[in-house]
Amino acid sequence: MLIKIYNDNPNPKAIAQAVDILKRGGVIIYPTDTVYGIGCDITQQKAIERVCEIRGLKPDKANLSFICYDLTDISQYTKSFDTTVFRVLKKALPGPFTFIFNATTKVPKLLSSKKKTVGIRVPDNNIVREIVKQLGNPIVTASIHDEDEIIEYSTDPELIYEKYQDLVDAVIDGGYGDNVASTVVDLTEGTFDVIREGKGDLEQYL
């Protein structure tokens, strides 16, 4: 199923359709402020396994991130961090960053892994944030990779749909995606350690 949603004004009916798929344990592909992502409701164990299978990842070793609506919910999934970090997050998010935190005990249970860290995304994209808001909890996310190395990430939702229509329950067409991934920042030691340069420039928020 291909669902067209406009980022400037997401249609509530189309958002509800996507949320319903997630609540029923479905897997969707959706736009973010960087590359298109594939994901599911974090409480749906079988769906998480499907995401890993589609992406060729081992569930217990996969570096999956959570897309959150805002910073309100993240304390359920991350161990406490200081006010300096919080101030930077407030300025940088929503934005093209994945922040890696020390995880609470809830995370390994959700992901059926022994991982002690969790990546958190709050993308500057109304479609996926509205889906998360209406769902009521984060979604697990992984980037869609393209086999053509020149185009590192698939950007055309119709081509993504052609490739993945038999593997996922829906592709959300939010227009062309970016082909630059998020900037990944490790906060587990209490400092801002950029481990992958991407679309976001952290310097302007420090």
N, C-alpha and C positions, 0 to 999 in steps of 0.2 A: 504494500500500500504506500502510495506517495501522497503526503499531506503538505499542501502549500500553506505556509504561514509567513506573514510579513513582519519583519523585525520592528518596524516603526509603530505598528498597530496590530499586535497579535490577536487573531480572532478567537474569542473565548470558547466557541464551539470546537474549533480545531485543536486548541490546547486541551480541552476536556477529553477529546478523542485520544490524544497522545497519552494523557494521564491514565485513562481507562486501560489502555494497552499495557502500561507499566504496572498498574495495580494487579492485572491478571497474570503478571510474571513474564510479560513480553520484553523483547529487546528492540531498541530503536536507534536510528542514526539521526543526529541532529546537528545544527550549526552552533558554533560558539563564536567568540571574538577572535579566534585564531583558525584552527583547522576543524573540519567536521569530526565529531566524536561518535563513538558507539557506546551504548550503556543501557542500564536497567535500574530498577528500584534496588537500593542497597539491602532491603530486607528479603529479597527473593533469591535464595541460594542457588536454585537451578538456573535462573537467568544469569547470575554471575558466572556460573560454569559455562554457559552458552557463549557469553561475551569472550571469555578466555579461549574457548574452542575456536570461535570465528577468527580471533586474532592470533591463534597459534601460541597461546601463553599457557604456562602451567599455573593453575589457580593458587597453589601455595607459594609460588615465587613471583607472581605477577605484580608489577608496580602499578596498581590501579589507583586512581585518584577519586575523590568525591567532589561532585559539583553541588555547591550550596547556594541558597538564595542570597544570603548575606552572612555576616559574622555571628549572628545571634546563636545559631545552632552548633557552631563548631566546637564549643567546650565539651559537648558529649563525646567527641571523637579525638580531641587533642588534649594532651596534658597542659597544665597551666603555663603561660608564658608572660614575660614582664610587659610593663606599660609601653616601653620604647617600641617593642615589636608590634604591640596593638596599634600604636599611633601610625606606624608605617603602613600596616595592613589597612587601616581606615582610609589612608590617602590613596593607596595603590589599587584598592578593590572597590567596585568591580573593575577588573582589568586582566590583561593577558599574562597572568602569572600562575604558576603552580607552587604553592608554599608547602614544604615538607616539614611536618611536626612529629614529635614523639607522640605515639598513639595511646589512647586509653585502652583498657582491657576489652572494651566493646568492639573495637575494630577487628582483632583477630577472629572473634566469634562470628562477626558478620561475613568476613572474607574467607573463613575456614583456613587461615594461614597462621604462621607464627610471626608475622611481620610486627615489628614494634614501632613502625613509622606509618604515617598516612599523608598523602598529598591532598591539599585542599584547593579547589578552584572556585572562584566567584567570577564567571565570565561577564564581560560587558556586552551581553546579548540578551535582549528582552524575551526571546522565544524560549530558550532553555531555562532561564531564571523563572519565567512564569510557569513553565511545566513543573519545576522543582517546588515552587511555592504552592501550587495547587495539589501536588502529590503529597506534600506534608513532610517529606524527608528527602535527604540528598539522593542523587543518582550516582552510581559507579560509572566512571568514564575511562575510556582508552581512545587514543587517536586512531583515525582511519589511515592506514598506510597504503600507498600505491606501489604496485610492483614495478612500475616504470620509475627508475631511479632519478630521471631528470625532473619529473614532477614528483616531489617527495610525498606529497599528500594529495589525495583526490579533492578537487575544488568544485567540480560541477555536480550538483545534486542529481541531475538526470542520469549522468554516467555512473554515479555512486549507486543509484537505484537499479540500473541495469545489472551492475555487478553483484549487488547484495540482496536483491528482492526475494530470493529464495532462502536466504539465511536469516533475515531479520523480519520483524513483524510490521515495521513501518520505517520509511525514510522521511524525515521532515525537510521539505524544500524551503530553505530560508534564503535562497539566492546563492550566488557564488561565494564559496568560502575562501579563506586565506590559504597560502601554502607555507606560512611560517608558523612554527609551533610556539607554545607559551614559553616564557622564561621560567626555568625551574630554580627555586631558591630553597636551600636547606637551612632550616631554623633549629635543627635538633640540638645544636651546641649553644644556642642562645645568640648566635651571630648570624649575619646575612651572608651566606655562602652561595654565590651563583654557580650552580653546577651545569647548567645548560643555558647559553645565551639564546634568546628567542625574540619574540615580538616586543616584549615589555622591557623598558629601560628603568631598572630599579634605582639608579643613581638619583633620579629627580625626586624620589620620595624619601631618601635617607637624610 
